[in-house]
Amino acid sequence: MVQGTMGYEFQNWATTYSCHPELYFEPTSVEEVRQILELAKQRNKRVKTVGCGHSPSDIACTDDYFIRLNKINRLLQVDKEKKQVTVEAGMLLSDLNEKLVTLGLALSNIGAVSDVTIGGVIGTGTHSTGIQHGILATQVVAMTLMTAAGDTLECSDSINREIFQAARLHLGCLGVVLTITIQCVPAFNIHLRQFPQTLTEVLNDLDTHLKQSEYFRFFWFPNTDKVTVFYADRTDKPIKTSSSWLRDYAIGYYLLEFLLWISTFFPCLVPWITRLFHWLVYSAKVEQVKQSDKAFNFDCLFKQHVSDWAVPIKQTRTALEQLKEWLDSNPNVRAHFPVEVRFVRADDILLSPCYKQDSCFMNIIMYRPYGKELPRERYWAMYEEIMKRNAGRPHWAKAHSCLRQDFEKMYPAFDKFCSIREELDPSGMFLNNYLEKAFF
């Protein structure tokens, strides 16, 4: 019988949320997962499965049973003809990227961080950018999960299709995801280009940018009209990186953290720090060629609070202009990092922020310099109000204040997801406080 450990403390990556589960498990097989669920059923306990805990919210927290799948992490099957791989849900995305390179394959799109598990990264709707590309879960072609009853359930577009539409963004509440089959593409390099513009210029030429670059995104620097545009496109060119003591992130970001810590005593400095950071790190034109996964990833160096909402792409200009107008009118509000703006294709995943609509994600951050908490309530509240005003939907893994009544308005398929969840988990074994606020 699999044994649980007492006295375990879980903290998410940003150390902003934590919990002390009654028992902690690291199963090594599907049978051990089944034993944990059976034990939980006998003792009327809830179960939470977590990947690497990167989500900046309490979505992974529980007081009952806590499962990490880090030992269920194998590459199970490679279909070279279809360019598909089947992996166990506990495999790290970084490990999968390395294995795909040896196979001459790659994922067509990934997010900024690869120190996450495959099961976790799809479970919360993680996305990158590129209007030709959906959230990462749209690359999933089949899954298996273990339900609260201990049954193993397969799903895909041809098997249990409605469950598949739900399970590709599962929030950890449909069962324990065991395996995932992913559609890959031939390995490729990315040509990266970075150049400055103004916010007005970018918004005026938005349609052109979306057509000119496959993985287009941009940073807007609050309290200014300054923007840094990032183009990323497939290329046959060989790898070529540029080196700069500031633009290679680390030194520039350590300087930023120190300056933001100083600003906690002198809040009026924040807009000037923003301008300095843009000038030092993001004002120059830069070109590089990198292996695709290296191009998509970048180091997330400092602990932070994050919120990320998707609005319909047609609302991009209005939402950004409203946010800029409010920040300009409230100079005492601290907006620590550039607003990252990315674009994602519509899909049919029931709880995807991009369900049935091409979307623009606007990501805001509040740093915690040297672990110091800073007031963000006014910024967060107004940002959410503006996102809601523009038909926005929050990223499930990020900080937000939405409840069931909000989700019912935002998601046409919300009730359908709820009925699937109730069918697969009628006793609520896989719920926690975060999910109760979403579903009850």
C-alpha positions as CSV (number, residue, x, y, z in Angstrom):
1,M,0.0,0.0,0.0
2,V,1.4,3.4,-0.9
3,Q,2.4,5.5,2.1
4,G,1.7,9.2,2.6
5,T,4.0,11.7,4.4
6,M,2.9,13.9,7.2
7,G,4.2,17.4,7.9
8,Y,4.7,18.5,4.3
9,E,4.4,22.2,3.5
10,F,3.6,23.3,-0.1
11,Q,4.5,26.7,-1.4
12,N,3.9,27.9,-4.9
13,W,6.8,29.2,-7.0
14,A,6.2,32.8,-6.0
15,T,5.8,31.9,-2.3
16,T,2.5,33.8,-2.3
17,Y,0.3,30.8,-1.4
18,S,1.0,27.8,0.8
19,C,-0.8,24.9,2.5
20,H,-0.1,22.0,4.9
21,P,-1.8,18.9,3.5
22,E,-2.7,16.1,5.9
23,L,-0.8,13.6,3.7
24,Y,1.6,14.1,0.9
25,F,2.1,11.4,-1.8
26,E,4.6,10.8,-4.6
27,P,3.1,7.8,-6.4
28,T,5.3,5.8,-8.8
29,S,2.6,4.0,-10.8
30,V,-1.0,4.2,-11.9
31,E,-1.8,1.5,-9.4
32,E,-0.5,3.7,-6.6
33,V,-2.6,6.6,-7.8
34,R,-5.7,4.3,-7.6
35,Q,-4.7,3.3,-4.1
36,I,-4.5,6.9,-3.0
37,L,-8.0,7.7,-4.4
38,E,-9.4,4.6,-2.7
39,L,-7.9,5.7,0.6
40,A,-9.3,9.2,0.2
41,K,-12.7,7.7,-0.6
42,Q,-12.7,5.5,2.5
43,R,-11.7,8.5,4.8
44,N,-13.8,11.1,3.0
45,K,-10.8,13.2,2.1
46,R,-10.2,15.5,-0.9
47,V,-7.3,15.1,-3.3
48,K,-5.3,17.7,-5.1
49,T,-2.8,16.8,-7.8
50,V,-0.1,19.4,-8.4
51,G,2.7,19.8,-11.0
52,C,5.5,22.2,-10.1
53,G,3.3,24.7,-8.3
54,H,4.1,27.5,-10.7
55,S,0.6,29.0,-10.7
56,P,0.5,32.4,-8.8
57,S,-2.8,31.5,-7.1
58,D,-4.1,29.0,-4.6
59,I,-5.4,26.6,-7.3
60,A,-3.1,23.9,-6.0
61,C,-3.7,24.2,-2.3
62,T,-5.5,21.7,-0.1
63,D,-5.7,20.6,3.6
64,D,-6.3,17.0,2.7
65,Y,-4.4,14.7,0.4
66,F,-1.7,16.2,-1.9
67,I,-0.3,14.3,-4.9
68,R,2.8,15.1,-6.9
69,L,3.2,13.1,-10.1
70,N,7.0,13.9,-10.5
71,K,7.8,10.2,-10.5
72,I,5.2,9.4,-13.2
73,N,7.2,11.2,-15.9
74,R,8.1,8.8,-18.8
75,L,7.9,9.2,-22.5
76,L,5.7,6.3,-23.4
77,Q,5.3,6.3,-27.2
78,V,6.5,8.0,-30.3
79,D,4.5,7.9,-33.5
80,K,7.0,9.3,-36.1
81,E,4.5,9.1,-39.0
82,K,1.9,11.2,-37.2
83,K,4.6,13.2,-35.3
84,Q,2.8,12.5,-32.0
85,V,4.2,11.6,-28.6
86,T,2.5,10.1,-25.6
87,V,3.9,11.1,-22.2
88,E,3.0,10.6,-18.6
89,A,1.4,13.7,-17.0
90,G,4.3,14.3,-14.5
91,M,6.9,14.8,-17.2
92,L,8.5,18.3,-17.1
93,L,8.0,20.4,-20.3
94,S,11.7,21.1,-20.2
95,D,12.4,17.3,-20.3
96,L,10.0,16.8,-23.1
97,N,11.6,19.6,-25.1
98,E,15.0,17.9,-24.8
99,K,13.6,14.5,-25.9
100,L,11.8,16.0,-28.8
101,V,15.1,17.6,-30.1
102,T,16.7,14.1,-30.3
103,L,13.6,13.0,-32.3
104,G,13.8,15.9,-34.7
105,L,10.5,17.2,-33.4
106,A,9.2,20.2,-31.4
107,L,6.0,21.7,-30.0
108,S,4.6,24.4,-32.3
109,N,4.3,26.8,-29.4
110,I,5.1,26.9,-25.7
111,G,4.9,29.4,-22.9
112,A,7.6,31.4,-21.2
113,V,8.4,28.8,-18.6
114,S,9.2,25.1,-19.1
115,D,9.8,24.1,-15.5
116,V,6.2,22.9,-15.4
117,T,4.6,19.5,-15.8
118,I,2.7,18.5,-18.9
119,G,-0.5,17.7,-17.0
120,G,-0.3,21.0,-15.1
121,V,0.5,23.3,-18.0
122,I,-2.6,22.3,-19.9
123,G,-4.8,22.1,-16.9
124,T,-4.9,25.9,-16.3
125,G,-5.0,27.1,-19.9
126,T,-1.4,28.1,-20.2
127,H,-0.8,30.1,-23.5
128,S,2.0,31.8,-25.4
129,T,1.4,34.1,-28.4
130,G,0.6,33.9,-32.1
131,I,-2.9,34.4,-33.6
132,Q,-2.3,31.2,-35.7
133,H,-1.9,29.2,-32.5
134,G,-4.2,28.3,-29.7
135,I,-3.5,27.8,-26.0
136,L,-1.0,25.0,-25.4
137,A,-3.7,22.5,-24.7
138,T,-4.9,22.7,-28.4
139,Q,-1.8,20.6,-29.2
140,V,-3.2,17.8,-27.1
141,V,-4.9,15.0,-29.3
142,A,-5.7,12.4,-26.6
143,M,-5.7,12.0,-22.8
144,T,-6.3,9.4,-20.1
145,L,-7.4,10.2,-16.6
146,M,-8.4,8.4,-13.5
147,T,-11.8,9.3,-12.1
148,A,-12.8,9.6,-8.5
149,A,-14.2,6.0,-8.8
150,G,-10.7,4.7,-9.7
151,D,-11.6,4.1,-13.4
152,T,-9.2,4.9,-16.2
153,L,-10.9,7.0,-18.9
154,E,-9.6,7.7,-22.4
155,C,-10.7,10.7,-24.3
156,S,-10.0,12.4,-27.6
157,D,-11.9,13.9,-30.5
158,S,-13.2,10.5,-31.4
159,I,-13.6,8.9,-27.9
160,N,-15.5,10.6,-25.2
161,R,-15.4,13.9,-27.1
162,E,-17.3,16.0,-24.7
163,I,-15.1,15.0,-21.8
164,F,-12.1,15.7,-24.0
165,Q,-13.3,19.3,-24.6
166,A,-13.4,19.7,-20.9
167,A,-10.3,17.8,-19.9
168,R,-7.9,19.8,-22.0
169,L,-8.4,22.6,-19.5
170,H,-9.3,20.4,-16.5
171,L,-8.4,22.6,-13.4
172,G,-7.5,19.4,-11.6
173,C,-11.2,18.8,-10.9
174,L,-12.1,16.0,-13.3
175,G,-9.7,13.3,-12.1
176,V,-6.0,12.6,-12.0
177,V,-4.5,13.1,-15.5
178,L,-2.3,10.1,-16.3
179,T,-1.1,10.4,-19.9
180,I,-1.3,13.0,-22.7
181,T,-0.7,12.5,-26.4
182,I,0.6,15.7,-28.1
183,Q,0.8,16.7,-31.7
184,C,4.3,17.8,-32.6
185,V,5.9,19.4,-35.7
186,P,9.4,19.1,-37.3
187,A,12.1,20.8,-35.2
188,F,12.6,24.4,-36.2
189,N,14.6,27.6,-35.3
190,I,13.1,31.0,-34.5
191,H,14.3,34.3,-35.8
192,L,13.7,36.9,-33.0
193,R,13.5,40.6,-33.6
194,Q,13.0,43.3,-31.1
195,F,12.4,47.0,-31.9
196,P,10.8,50.0,-30.2
197,Q,7.6,51.8,-31.2
198,T,4.9,53.9,-29.5
199,L,1.6,52.4,-28.2
200,T,-0.3,54.5,-30.7
201,E,1.8,53.2,-33.6
202,V,1.4,49.6,-32.5
203,L,-2.4,49.9,-32.1
204,N,-2.8,51.7,-35.4
205,D,-0.9,48.9,-37.2
206,L,-2.1,46.0,-35.1
207,D,-3.6,44.0,-38.1
208,T,-0.3,44.4,-40.0
209,H,1.8,43.2,-37.0
210,L,-0.5,40.1,-36.6
211,K,0.0,39.2,-40.3
212,Q,3.7,40.0,-40.5
213,S,4.9,37.8,-37.5
214,E,3.8,34.3,-36.5
215,Y,4.5,34.8,-32.8
216,F,4.0,38.6,-32.5
217,R,3.7,40.2,-29.0
218,F,4.6,43.4,-27.4
219,F,5.4,45.1,-24.0
220,W,3.8,48.4,-23.1
221,F,5.5,50.4,-20.4
222,P,3.0,52.1,-18.1
223,N,3.2,55.8,-17.4
224,T,4.7,56.1,-20.9
225,D,3.7,55.6,-24.6
226,K,6.8,53.4,-25.1
227,V,6.4,49.9,-26.5
228,T,8.8,47.2,-27.4
229,V,7.6,44.9,-30.2
230,F,8.8,41.3,-30.5
231,Y,8.6,39.4,-33.7
232,A,9.4,35.7,-33.7
233,D,9.2,33.6,-36.9
234,R,10.3,30.2,-38.1
235,T,13.6,30.3,-40.1
236,D,16.1,28.1,-41.8
237,K,18.9,30.3,-40.5
238,P,21.5,28.8,-38.1
239,I,21.4,29.7,-34.4
240,K,22.9,33.1,-33.7
241,T,22.6,34.8,-30.3
242,S,23.5,38.3,-29.3
243,S,25.2,39.0,-26.0
244,S,24.7,42.1,-23.8
245,W,25.4,42.5,-20.2
246,L,22.1,44.2,-19.8
247,R,19.9,42.6,-22.4
248,D,20.6,39.1,-21.3
249,Y,18.2,39.9,-18.5
250,A,20.0,38.9,-15.3
251,I,22.0,42.1,-14.6
252,G,19.2,44.4,-15.9
253,Y,16.6,42.6,-13.7
254,Y,18.8,42.6,-10.6
255,L,19.2,46.3,-11.0
256,L,15.4,46.6,-11.5
257,E,14.7,44.7,-8.3
258,F,17.1,47.0,-6.3
259,L,15.5,50.1,-7.8
260,L,12.0,48.9,-7.1
261,W,13.0,48.1,-3.5
262,I,14.2,51.7,-3.2
263,S,10.8,52.9,-4.7
264,T,9.0,51.2,-1.8
265,F,10.2,54.2,0.3
266,F,9.8,56.7,-2.6
267,P,6.8,55.6,-4.7
268,C,7.1,58.6,-7.0
269,L,10.2,56.9,-8.5
270,V,8.3,54.1,-10.2
271,P,7.5,55.9,-13.5
272,W,11.2,57.0,-13.7
273,I,12.4,53.4,-13.1
274,T,10.0,52.2,-15.8
275,R,11.5,54.6,-18.3
276,L,15.1,53.7,-17.2
277,F,14.4,50.0,-17.5
278,H,13.0,50.5,-21.0
279,W,16.0,52.5,-22.1
280,L,18.5,50.0,-20.6
281,V,17.0,46.7,-21.7
282,Y,14.3,47.2,-24.3
283,S,14.9,50.3,-26.4
284,A,17.5,48.9,-28.8
285,K,16.9,46.8,-32.0
286,V,18.0,43.2,-31.4
287,E,18.0,40.2,-33.7
288,Q,18.8,36.6,-32.7
289,V,18.2,33.1,-34.0
290,K,17.4,30.4,-31.4
291,Q,16.1,26.8,-31.2
292,S,12.4,27.1,-30.9
293,D,12.0,26.1,-27.2
294,K,14.9,28.4,-26.2
295,A,13.3,31.2,-28.1
296,F,9.9,30.8,-26.4
297,N,11.3,30.5,-22.9
298,F,12.8,33.2,-20.8
299,D,14.0,33.2,-17.2
300,C,11.5,34.3,-14.6
301,L,13.9,35.7,-12.1
302,F,11.9,37.3,-9.3
303,K,8.9,36.5,-7.2
304,Q,5.8,38.4,-8.2
305,H,2.0,38.7,-8.3
306,V,0.5,38.2,-11.7
307,S,-2.9,38.7,-13.3
308,D,-3.7,37.9,-16.9
309,W,-7.0,38.3,-18.8
310,A,-8.0,37.6,-22.3
311,V,-10.3,40.0,-24.2
312,P,-11.8,39.5,-27.6
313,I,-9.2,40.7,-30.1
314,K,-11.4,43.5,-31.4
315,Q,-11.3,45.0,-27.8
316,T,-7.5,45.2,-27.7
317,R,-7.3,48.9,-28.4
318,T,-10.2,49.9,-26.2
319,A,-9.0,47.9,-23.2
320,L,-5.4,49.1,-23.4
321,E,-6.4,52.8,-23.9
322,Q,-8.7,52.6,-20.9
323,L,-5.9,51.0,-18.7
324,K,-3.5,53.7,-19.9
325,E,-5.9,56.5,-19.2
326,W,-6.6,55.3,-15.7
327,L,-2.9,54.8,-14.8
328,D,-2.0,58.2,-16.2
329,S,-4.7,59.7,-14.0
330,N,-3.5,57.8,-11.0
331,P,0.3,58.4,-10.8
332,N,0.5,57.1,-7.3
333,V,-0.5,53.6,-8.4
334,R,2.5,51.4,-9.0
335,A,2.7,49.5,-12.2
336,H,6.0,47.6,-11.9
337,F,6.5,45.8,-15.1
338,P,5.6,46.3,-18.7
339,V,2.1,45.1,-19.6
340,E,2.7,42.0,-21.8
341,V,0.3,41.8,-24.7
342,R,-0.1,38.5,-26.6
343,F,-2.5,37.0,-29.1
344,V,-4.1,33.6,-29.2
345,R,-6.4,31.8,-31.7
346,A,-10.0,30.7,-30.8
347,D,-10.7,27.1,-29.7
348,D,-13.5,24.8,-28.6
349,I,-12.1,23.9,-25.1
350,L,-15.0,24.5,-22.7
351,L,-13.2,26.7,-20.1
352,S,-10.6,28.2,-22.4
353,P,-10.4,32.0,-22.2
354,C,-10.3,31.7,-26.0
355,Y,-13.4,29.7,-26.3
356,K,-15.0,30.6,-29.7
357,Q,-13.1,33.9,-30.0
358,D,-9.6,35.0,-31.1
359,S,-8.2,36.7,-28.0
360,C,-5.7,39.3,-26.7
361,F,-4.1,38.5,-23.3
362,M,-2.9,41.4,-21.2
363,N,-0.6,40.4,-18.4
364,I,0.1,42.7,-15.4
365,I,2.7,42.1,-12.7
366,M,3.6,43.4,-9.3
367,Y,7.1,42.5,-8.2
368,R,7.9,41.7,-4.6
369,P,11.5,43.1,-4.4
370,Y,13.5,41.0,-1.9
371,G,10.2,39.5,-0.8
372,K,8.6,42.7,0.2
373,E,4.8,42.9,-0.4
374,L,3.6,46.1,-2.0
375,P,0.0,47.5,-2.3
376,R,-1.6,46.4,-5.5
377,E,-5.3,46.4,-4.6
378,R,-6.3,49.5,-6.6
379,Y,-4.4,48.5,-9.7
380,W,-5.7,44.9,-9.6
381,A,-9.3,46.1,-9.0
382,M,-9.4,48.6,-11.8
383,Y,-7.6,46.3,-14.2
384,E,-10.3,43.6,-13.5
385,E,-13.0,46.2,-14.0
386,I,-11.6,47.2,-17.3
387,M,-11.2,43.6,-18.5
388,K,-14.8,42.8,-17.5
389,R,-16.0,46.0,-19.3
390,N,-14.3,44.6,-22.4
391,A,-15.8,41.1,-22.2
392,G,-12.6,39.7,-20.7
393,R,-12.0,36.2,-19.2
394,P,-9.3,35.6,-16.6
395,H,-6.4,33.1,-16.9
396,W,-7.3,30.3,-14.5
397,A,-3.9,30.0,-13.0
398,K,-3.4,33.7,-12.3
399,A,-4.8,36.0,-9.5
400,H,-8.4,37.1,-10.0
401,S,-11.5,37.6,-7.9
402,C,-14.1,36.0,-10.1
403,L,-16.9,33.7,-8.7
404,R,-19.4,31.3,-10.3
405,Q,-21.8,34.1,-11.2
406,D,-19.0,35.8,-13.2
407,F,-17.9,32.6,-15.0
408,E,-21.5,31.8,-16.0
409,K,-21.6,35.1,-17.8
410,M,-18.2,34.8,-19.4
411,Y,-18.3,31.2,-20.6
412,P,-21.1,29.9,-22.9
413,A,-20.1,26.3,-22.1
414,F,-19.6,26.8,-18.3
415,D,-22.8,24.8,-17.3
416,K,-21.7,22.0,-19.7
417,F,-18.3,21.8,-17.9
418,C,-20.0,21.8,-14.6
419,S,-22.3,18.9,-15.6
420,I,-19.2,16.9,-16.8
421,R,-17.4,17.6,-13.5
422,E,-20.4,16.5,-11.4
423,E,-20.7,13.3,-13.5
424,L,-17.0,12.4,-13.1
425,D,-16.7,13.5,-9.5
426,P,-20.1,13.5,-7.8
427,S,-18.7,13.6,-4.3
428,G,-16.3,16.5,-5.0
429,M,-13.1,14.6,-4.2
430,F,-11.0,16.9,-6.5
431,L,-12.4,20.2,-5.2
432,N,-10.6,22.7,-3.0
433,N,-11.3,26.3,-1.8
434,Y,-10.3,27.8,-5.1
435,L,-12.6,25.5,-7.1
436,E,-15.5,25.8,-4.7
437,K,-15.5,29.6,-5.4
438,A,-15.6,28.8,-9.1
439,F,-18.3,26.2,-9.1
440,F,-20.6,27.0,-6.1
